[in-house]
């Protein structure tokens, strides 16, 4: 099974950025070397290991700390820190980690299942009129980018002919588990995710939608009236306050506050129990089966 590499692609893209200070090229080369070791170490963990999730999360924490603190925060230039939102070096680490975590946790999933960032089916509609001569009613597919999905490829044909001699075809991925990954979850992001979750559930009613965030940056609200199955706060912590973050915009300010920021990261690692909860949600979904009549009558419910 091929695992996508969105984080590696961002590291390579950053090296090609024409605005990148020359001194950062060497540091990014070192980051790619460190990345390769991280991937190698994860691949070396046996699928059946009793401490599989713990081992994977420990490796993830080490690598994510390296990217956040050593590569970005400790940079002698301001480019990597100030352009974090555009470069996406830090927030794509989780996108690359989840496929490794889930594929190792569920090695027996069917071969036609894909893991990772994916454009997933959200709606189908027809762009045609009564007088159109389109072969399949003008079938169109709308998709939505998902940061992480457990999905299957779907091929669709539409025709006005029962024998499908003339037809139009489309393809898409059906996301049975979809997740949006946020560094800092604020109210606006939550509202956007609520709308996305609704589209996902309308397309596949039995699917699951999760919102994963590194840091909480809003007052928690109930997900009960939404189509979000759960919000998972991966570090179990709130974002560092804005009055402290403003001191990080310059290399001088980051050096001055280096110890404080390092301690903040070390005291708030990604929590293995939150990842285990995520895996348990997926495992519960995989165990869902259509009820059998005999067992329903024995139990009295379904």
N, C-alpha and C positions, 0 to 999 in steps of 0.2 A: 504493500500500500504506500502510495506516494504522500508524504507529509508536506503541506505548503510551507513556504519560508517567507512570510511577509516581513519579519523583522530583519532578516539577512538582506532582503531587497532594499529596505530603508537604509541600512548601513552602507550598502554599495552606492545607492543614490546620493547619500550625503557626501561621499567621496568625490562624486562627479559634479557637485554643486559649485558653480563658478564663483560664488561668494564665500566659499569655505576658506578660512585662513590656511596658508600653506602648512603651518606647524601642526594643524589638526589631521593632516593626511596620515602621518605616522601613527597618531593616536587611534585613528579609525582602523588602520591596518592591525594594530594590536587588539582592538575590539573584535575584529573579525576572527582573529586567531583564538581569542577567548571564547567567542561564539561557537566555533568549531569544536572546542573542547567540551563546552556545555552540551552540545548535541550528542557528541560521542559518549559522554558520561551517562546521559539519559538512555541512549540506545543500549548501553551495556547492562542496564538493570533488567533482570529477568521478569517476564510478565507475571509469573506465578509467585513472585516475592511476597512474603507476609507483610513486609513494610513498604510495599510498592509506592503508595501515595506519599508516605512520609519521606522516602528517599527522593522522589521526584520533586516534591515541594521544597526540600532542603536545597537541592541543586538550583531550582528556580530562584529561591531567595538569594543565594550567593551571586548568581548571574545578574539578577535584577538590581541588587545593591551595587554591583560593579558598574552597570550602565548608569544608574541614577546618580551615584556619588562620584565614582572614580572618573568616568568618562565625561559626564555632562556637568555636574556641579563643580568638580575640581579642575575644569578646563581653565587654562591661563588666558583664554580669549572669551569673549562674551557670546560668540555666534551660536554655539550649540545650546546654551541655556536660553537665550532670548528667542531662538527659533524652534523651540521644542514642539510647539503646536503644529508647525509646518513640516518639520523633519520626521516627527513621529518615531524617534528612535526608542523612546522609553515605553510608550503605550502599545507598541506592537509586540513587545516581549510576551505579554499575556496571550495575545492572539496566536503566537507561535507555540506557546507552551501547552495550551488546551488540547490541540490535536494529539500531542504526545501523551498527555495524561489520560485522555479518554480512550485512545486506541490501545494503550497498554492495560487500562483497567478492564476493557471489553475486547479482548483479542479475537473472540469468536463471532463478532458481528459479521454479517454477510459481506461478501467481497464487493458488492455494488454500492456499498455505503461509503460516503466520503466524509472527511472531517476537515474543518477549518473555515476560514473566511470564504463566503460564497454568496452569489446573487441568487436569492431564493424566490420562488413563485409567491406572488401575493394576490394576483387577480387575473382573470381572463375575460376578454370582452371582444365584441365584433364590430369592426369599422366597415359597415356596408349599408346599402339602401335597397329598396325593393327592385330597383332597376340595375343594380350592380351585376357585373358578370364575373365577379370573383369566384374562384373555384371552391373556397371553403368558408364563405361568409365573411371574409376579411378578419380572420381570427388574429388576435393580438394578445400577448402575454405581458403583464407588468411584474417586474421583479423588484426586490429590495435587498440592498447590501446588508449582510449579516456578518458581524465580527467573528462569530463562530457558529457553525452549524453541523449537525449530524444529518446528512441529507442523502437523497437518492435522485439520480437523474431520471427525468420523465420526458417521454417523447409523445407528442400529441399530433394527431391528424384530424382535419375537419374537411368534410366534403358534402356537397348537395347530392352526390350520387351514392346509392347503396353499395355499389361495388368499388367505390373509391378510385375510379379510373382517373378522375381529376380531383386534386386535393391540395390543401395548403398544410404545411407542417411547422410546428414550433417545438422547441425543447426548453426545459427549465429544470431547476433543482427543487425538489420538495423538501423543505426543512422540517424534520420531525422534532428536532430539538434545536432551537435558535437562541443565541445569547448576544447581547450587546455589551461591550466592554468599555467602561469609562474610567478615566483616571480620577476625576473629581465629579461626583454626582451632585448636581444642583437641581433646583425645582424645574427649570426649563427643560433640562435633559430628561427628567422624570416624565414630564408631560409628553415629550416627543416619543419616549419609549412606550408610553401608554397607548398612543395612537398606532405605533408599529405593532405592538402586541395584539391589538384588535385586528389589524389586517392579517396577521399571521394566523390567528384563531379562526377567522372567517374563511381563510383558504384551506386550512387543515384543522378542523375542530379538535382532533385528538392530540395535537402537537403541544409542546411545552415551550414557554418563552421565559428566559431569565435575564435579569439585569445585574451585571457584575460591575462593581466599582472598587477602585483601590482605596479611595478616601471618601468619606461622607462630607458633603458641603451643603446640606440642607436639613431642615427639621423633618424627621421621619414621618411619613404618612402611611396609612393603611393601603395595602395593595388589593384588598378585598373587592372594592368596586371596579377594579381594572382587570384586564386580561393578562397582566404580568403574574406569572406563577410565584416568583419570589425575587426579592432584591437581596443580593449577597454582598456584604461589605468585606472584602477579602483581607484587609488589614485590621478590621474591627476598630477603626480609629477615624477621627475627624481630620480634615485637612489642616495643615499648619496655618495659623492665623495670617491675615493679609498684612498686618503691621510688621510681621517678621519677614514675610515673603518679599516685601519691597526692598529689603536690604540685600537680596540675592541677585539683583539685576546687573551688578558689576563684579568683575573678578576680585576687586579689592574687598567688596562687601562679602563675597562668598568666602574668601580666605579668613576674614575676621569672624565669620559666623560658622566656620567649617565644623568645629567640634560640636556645636549645638545641633546642626543639621544631621551630622553623622549619628549622634545619639538618638535623635528623633526617629531616624530610619531603623536603627538597631533595636529600639524599644517597640517598634510597631512593624514586625515582619508580616509577611503573608501568612495567614493562619491555616494550618493544615486541616483543622476541623471544619472550616468553611468549605474547603475543597472537597472534603469527604462528604459533606452534606450535599454538595452539587452532584457528586458521583452517585450518591444514594438516590437522589431524585431521578437521575437517568436510569439507574438500575430498576427502580420501581416502574418506570415507563416500559422498560423492556419486558417486564413480567406481565404486563397487561395482556389479557387474552379475551377473546369473545366468550361470554358465559355459555356454559352448556346447560340444557334444559333440566337434566336430572339433578345436577348440583344446585341449580337455582331453586328447584322445588324442595330439595332437602334443607337448604339454608333458609329459604323463605324470603330471599331478597336478591336483587342484582342491580 
